[in-house]
Amino acid sequence: MSVPRLALACVAALLLAAAPPVSQEEMQVQAVFQAVQEAVEARDAARLRELVHPRFEMLHAFGQVDEFDIWLKLVAGGKLPRQTADIREYDRRVTRVGDTAVRSSIVRFRDAKSKRDTWLRGSTVFVREGGRWRELRHQSALLYEAPSVDAVGLSDYLGAYAIPERDGFRLTEQDGLLHLVWTTGARLPLVPIGPDRFGVGPLSTMTFARNGAGAVVSVTRADTERTWWTATRQ
């Protein structure tokens, strides 16, 4: 079954402002991904067999690997995070090379019962066979898990920071998330976990300090055992 034209039109509208321009193939991949999510929420196994490759694997953030038939049983059980949590997605990207495409994003799963947020970076591989894109593999990496916090304004934190005796970085806002950008250009997403606190990967945090006027003046990165560094805002 081909991807409905309406779905393609909706995806095109959402991505119209993206740069660089989104290709027709990338819009098709986005539309197939969305159709898979809707089928998972509806527990529609027949639809999933159309959209997902029979050699599909799901690689969970905690290390478990589910092959296609096992994953379908989990879908039928209705207890996957996609089916039970409030979901918000950030930083959606598609990279395509020939008949292979990778879609990545940052996802926040909010569990209303436990009042906890789980932040993941997800990566989904698609292959095109016979002119049709199908999902082949999905893998998640844990960014952070913490009690739920409301969205925060990011403008206070933006700008350049200096770390003594090493390269500094800039903090920028992208798609509603704070990103640390090293001088190399490498980006590190920061997820909100409390007032002036952000998760940095699953094991460390960044805590901002303010002066008497309320302006952010520095930030410290630390984990449970040590302080990594303190950077001064420039």
Contacts in CASP RR format, 6 or more apart in sequence:
PFRMAT RR
TARGET T0000
AUTHOR 0000-0000-0000
METHOD contacts of the structure
MODEL  1
MSVPRLALACVAALLLAAAPPVSQEEMQVQAVFQAVQEAVEARDAARLRE
LVHPRFEMLHAFGQVDEFDIWLKLVAGGKLPRQTADIREYDRRVTRVGDT
AVRSSIVRFRDAKSKRDTWLRGSTVFVREGGRWRELRHQSALLYEAPSVD
AVGLSDYLGAYAIPERDGFRLTEQDGLLHLVWTTGARLPLVPIGPDRFGV
GPLSTMTFARNGAGAVVSVTRADTERTWWTATRQ
1 50 0 8 1.000
2 132 0 8 1.000
3 28 0 8 1.000
3 31 0 8 1.000
3 32 0 8 1.000
3 35 0 8 1.000
3 133 0 8 1.000
4 31 0 8 1.000
7 31 0 8 1.000
7 34 0 8 1.000
7 35 0 8 1.000
8 27 0 8 1.000
8 28 0 8 1.000
8 31 0 8 1.000
10 31 0 8 1.000
11 27 0 8 1.000
11 30 0 8 1.000
11 31 0 8 1.000
11 34 0 8 1.000
12 22 0 8 1.000
12 27 0 8 1.000
15 22 0 8 1.000
15 26 0 8 1.000
15 27 0 8 1.000
15 30 0 8 1.000
22 94 0 8 1.000
23 96 0 8 1.000
25 96 0 8 1.000
25 101 0 8 1.000
25 128 0 8 1.000
25 133 0 8 1.000
26 94 0 8 1.000
26 96 0 8 1.000
26 101 0 8 1.000
28 133 0 8 1.000
29 94 0 8 1.000
29 96 0 8 1.000
29 101 0 8 1.000
29 103 0 8 1.000
29 126 0 8 1.000
29 133 0 8 1.000
30 92 0 8 1.000
30 94 0 8 1.000
30 103 0 8 1.000
32 51 0 8 1.000
32 126 0 8 1.000
32 133 0 8 1.000
32 134 0 8 1.000
32 135 0 8 1.000
33 103 0 8 1.000
33 124 0 8 1.000
33 126 0 8 1.000
33 135 0 8 1.000
35 47 0 8 1.000
35 51 0 8 1.000
36 48 0 8 1.000
36 51 0 8 1.000
36 52 0 8 1.000
36 135 0 8 1.000
37 82 0 8 1.000
38 44 0 8 1.000
39 47 0 8 1.000
39 48 0 8 1.000
39 51 0 8 1.000
40 48 0 8 1.000
40 75 0 8 1.000
40 80 0 8 1.000
40 82 0 8 1.000
40 83 0 8 1.000
41 82 0 8 1.000
41 83 0 8 1.000
43 75 0 8 1.000
43 76 0 8 1.000
43 77 0 8 1.000
43 78 0 8 1.000
43 83 0 8 1.000
45 72 0 8 1.000
45 75 0 8 1.000
45 76 0 8 1.000
48 72 0 8 1.000
48 75 0 8 1.000
51 134 0 8 1.000
51 135 0 8 1.000
52 68 0 8 1.000
52 134 0 8 1.000
52 135 0 8 1.000
53 68 0 8 1.000
53 127 0 8 1.000
53 129 0 8 1.000
53 134 0 8 1.000
53 135 0 8 1.000
53 136 0 8 1.000
54 68 0 8 1.000
55 68 0 8 1.000
55 136 0 8 1.000
56 67 0 8 1.000
56 68 0 8 1.000
56 71 0 8 1.000
56 135 0 8 1.000
56 136 0 8 1.000
56 137 0 8 1.000
56 138 0 8 1.000
57 65 0 8 1.000
57 66 0 8 1.000
57 67 0 8 1.000
57 68 0 8 1.000
57 136 0 8 1.000
57 137 0 8 1.000
57 138 0 8 1.000
58 65 0 8 1.000
58 66 0 8 1.000
58 71 0 8 1.000
58 137 0 8 1.000
58 138 0 8 1.000
59 65 0 8 1.000
59 137 0 8 1.000
59 138 0 8 1.000
59 139 0 8 1.000
59 140 0 8 1.000
60 66 0 8 1.000
60 140 0 8 1.000
61 120 0 8 1.000
61 140 0 8 1.000
61 141 0 8 1.000
61 142 0 8 1.000
62 142 0 8 1.000
66 74 0 8 1.000
74 80 0 8 1.000
75 83 0 8 1.000
78 84 0 8 1.000
81 87 0 8 1.000
81 109 0 8 1.000
81 111 0 8 1.000
81 118 0 8 1.000
84 111 0 8 1.000
85 109 0 8 1.000
85 110 0 8 1.000
85 111 0 8 1.000
85 112 0 8 1.000
85 118 0 8 1.000
86 109 0 8 1.000
86 110 0 8 1.000
86 112 0 8 1.000
87 107 0 8 1.000
87 108 0 8 1.000
87 109 0 8 1.000
87 110 0 8 1.000
88 107 0 8 1.000
88 108 0 8 1.000
88 110 0 8 1.000
89 105 0 8 1.000
89 106 0 8 1.000
89 107 0 8 1.000
89 108 0 8 1.000
90 105 0 8 1.000
90 106 0 8 1.000
90 107 0 8 1.000
90 108 0 8 1.000
90 175 0 8 1.000
90 176 0 8 1.000
90 177 0 8 1.000
90 189 0 8 1.000
91 104 0 8 1.000
91 105 0 8 1.000
91 106 0 8 1.000
91 174 0 8 1.000
91 175 0 8 1.000
91 177 0 8 1.000
91 189 0 8 1.000
92 103 0 8 1.000
92 104 0 8 1.000
92 105 0 8 1.000
92 175 0 8 1.000
93 103 0 8 1.000
93 104 0 8 1.000
93 105 0 8 1.000
94 101 0 8 1.000
94 102 0 8 1.000
94 103 0 8 1.000
95 101 0 8 1.000
95 102 0 8 1.000
95 104 0 8 1.000
96 102 0 8 1.000
98 128 0 8 1.000
99 127 0 8 1.000
99 128 0 8 1.000
99 129 0 8 1.000
100 125 0 8 1.000
100 126 0 8 1.000
100 127 0 8 1.000
100 128 0 8 1.000
101 125 0 8 1.000
101 126 0 8 1.000
101 127 0 8 1.000
101 128 0 8 1.000
101 133 0 8 1.000
102 123 0 8 1.000
102 124 0 8 1.000
102 125 0 8 1.000
102 126 0 8 1.000
103 123 0 8 1.000
103 124 0 8 1.000
103 126 0 8 1.000
104 121 0 8 1.000
104 122 0 8 1.000
104 123 0 8 1.000
104 124 0 8 1.000
105 121 0 8 1.000
105 122 0 8 1.000
106 119 0 8 1.000
106 120 0 8 1.000
106 121 0 8 1.000
106 122 0 8 1.000
106 143 0 8 1.000
106 177 0 8 1.000
106 189 0 8 1.000
106 191 0 8 1.000
107 119 0 8 1.000
107 120 0 8 1.000
107 121 0 8 1.000
107 122 0 8 1.000
108 117 0 8 1.000
108 118 0 8 1.000
108 119 0 8 1.000
108 191 0 8 1.000
109 117 0 8 1.000
109 118 0 8 1.000
109 119 0 8 1.000
109 120 0 8 1.000
110 116 0 8 1.000
110 117 0 8 1.000
110 148 0 8 1.000
111 117 0 8 1.000
111 118 0 8 1.000
111 148 0 8 1.000
115 147 0 8 1.000
115 148 0 8 1.000
116 145 0 8 1.000
116 146 0 8 1.000
116 147 0 8 1.000
116 148 0 8 1.000
117 144 0 8 1.000
117 145 0 8 1.000
117 146 0 8 1.000
117 147 0 8 1.000
117 148 0 8 1.000
117 149 0 8 1.000
117 191 0 8 1.000
117 193 0 8 1.000
118 142 0 8 1.000
118 144 0 8 1.000
118 145 0 8 1.000
119 142 0 8 1.000
119 143 0 8 1.000
119 144 0 8 1.000
119 145 0 8 1.000
119 191 0 8 1.000
119 199 0 8 1.000
120 140 0 8 1.000
120 141 0 8 1.000
120 142 0 8 1.000
120 143 0 8 1.000
121 140 0 8 1.000
121 141 0 8 1.000
121 143 0 8 1.000
121 189 0 8 1.000
122 138 0 8 1.000
122 139 0 8 1.000
122 140 0 8 1.000
122 141 0 8 1.000
123 138 0 8 1.000
123 139 0 8 1.000
123 140 0 8 1.000
123 141 0 8 1.000
124 135 0 8 1.000
124 137 0 8 1.000
124 138 0 8 1.000
124 139 0 8 1.000
125 135 0 8 1.000
125 136 0 8 1.000
125 137 0 8 1.000
125 138 0 8 1.000
126 133 0 8 1.000
126 134 0 8 1.000
126 135 0 8 1.000
126 136 0 8 1.000
127 133 0 8 1.000
127 134 0 8 1.000
127 136 0 8 1.000
128 134 0 8 1.000
142 201 0 8 1.000
142 202 0 8 1.000
143 189 0 8 1.000
143 191 0 8 1.000
143 199 0 8 1.000
143 201 0 8 1.000
143 202 0 8 1.000
144 191 0 8 1.000
144 193 0 8 1.000
144 199 0 8 1.000
144 200 0 8 1.000
144 201 0 8 1.000
144 202 0 8 1.000
145 202 0 8 1.000
146 193 0 8 1.000
146 194 0 8 1.000
146 199 0 8 1.000
147 193 0 8 1.000
149 192 0 8 1.000
149 193 0 8 1.000
149 194 0 8 1.000
151 192 0 8 1.000
152 192 0 8 1.000
152 194 0 8 1.000
152 195 0 8 1.000
154 173 0 8 1.000
154 176 0 8 1.000
154 177 0 8 1.000
154 178 0 8 1.000
155 173 0 8 1.000
156 208 0 8 1.000
156 215 0 8 1.000
156 216 0 8 1.000
157 171 0 8 1.000
157 178 0 8 1.000
157 208 0 8 1.000
157 216 0 8 1.000
157 219 0 8 1.000
158 171 0 8 1.000
158 172 0 8 1.000
158 173 0 8 1.000
159 170 0 8 1.000
159 171 0 8 1.000
159 172 0 8 1.000
159 233 0 8 1.000
159 234 0 8 1.000
160 168 0 8 1.000
160 169 0 8 1.000
160 170 0 8 1.000
160 233 0 8 1.000
160 234 0 8 1.000
161 168 0 8 1.000
161 169 0 8 1.000
161 170 0 8 1.000
161 171 0 8 1.000
161 218 0 8 1.000
161 219 0 8 1.000
161 231 0 8 1.000
161 232 0 8 1.000
161 233 0 8 1.000
161 234 0 8 1.000
162 168 0 8 1.000
162 231 0 8 1.000
162 232 0 8 1.000
162 234 0 8 1.000
163 169 0 8 1.000
163 229 0 8 1.000
163 230 0 8 1.000
163 231 0 8 1.000
164 229 0 8 1.000
166 229 0 8 1.000
167 182 0 8 1.000
167 183 0 8 1.000
167 184 0 8 1.000
168 182 0 8 1.000
168 183 0 8 1.000
168 231 0 8 1.000
169 180 0 8 1.000
169 181 0 8 1.000
169 182 0 8 1.000
169 183 0 8 1.000
169 231 0 8 1.000
170 180 0 8 1.000
170 181 0 8 1.000
171 178 0 8 1.000
171 179 0 8 1.000
171 180 0 8 1.000
171 181 0 8 1.000
171 190 0 8 1.000
172 178 0 8 1.000
172 179 0 8 1.000
172 181 0 8 1.000
173 179 0 8 1.000
177 189 0 8 1.000
177 190 0 8 1.000
177 191 0 8 1.000
178 189 0 8 1.000
178 190 0 8 1.000
178 192 0 8 1.000
178 198 0 8 1.000
179 187 0 8 1.000
179 188 0 8 1.000
179 189 0 8 1.000
179 190 0 8 1.000
180 187 0 8 1.000
180 188 0 8 1.000
180 189 0 8 1.000
180 190 0 8 1.000
180 200 0 8 1.000
180 206 0 8 1.000
181 187 0 8 1.000
181 188 0 8 1.000
182 188 0 8 1.000
188 200 0 8 1.000
188 201 0 8 1.000
190 198 0 8 1.000
190 199 0 8 1.000
190 200 0 8 1.000
190 206 0 8 1.000
191 198 0 8 1.000
191 199 0 8 1.000
192 198 0 8 1.000
192 199 0 8 1.000
193 199 0 8 1.000
193 205 0 8 1.000
196 207 0 8 1.000
196 208 0 8 1.000
196 209 0 8 1.000
196 210 0 8 1.000
196 216 0 8 1.000
197 205 0 8 1.000
197 206 0 8 1.000
197 207 0 8 1.000
197 208 0 8 1.000
198 205 0 8 1.000
198 206 0 8 1.000
199 205 0 8 1.000
199 206 0 8 1.000
200 206 0 8 1.000
200 221 0 8 1.000
203 223 0 8 1.000
203 224 0 8 1.000
204 221 0 8 1.000
204 222 0 8 1.000
204 223 0 8 1.000
204 228 0 8 1.000
205 221 0 8 1.000
205 222 0 8 1.000
205 223 0 8 1.000
206 219 0 8 1.000
206 220 0 8 1.000
206 221 0 8 1.000
207 219 0 8 1.000
207 220 0 8 1.000
207 222 0 8 1.000
208 216 0 8 1.000
208 218 0 8 1.000
208 219 0 8 1.000
209 216 0 8 1.000
209 217 0 8 1.000
209 218 0 8 1.000
209 219 0 8 1.000
209 220 0 8 1.000
210 216 0 8 1.000
210 217 0 8 1.000
211 217 0 8 1.000
216 233 0 8 1.000
217 232 0 8 1.000
217 233 0 8 1.000
218 230 0 8 1.000
218 231 0 8 1.000
218 232 0 8 1.000
218 233 0 8 1.000
219 230 0 8 1.000
219 231 0 8 1.000
219 233 0 8 1.000
220 227 0 8 1.000
220 228 0 8 1.000
220 229 0 8 1.000
220 230 0 8 1.000
220 231 0 8 1.000
221 227 0 8 1.000
221 228 0 8 1.000
221 229 0 8 1.000
221 230 0 8 1.000
221 231 0 8 1.000
222 228 0 8 1.000
END
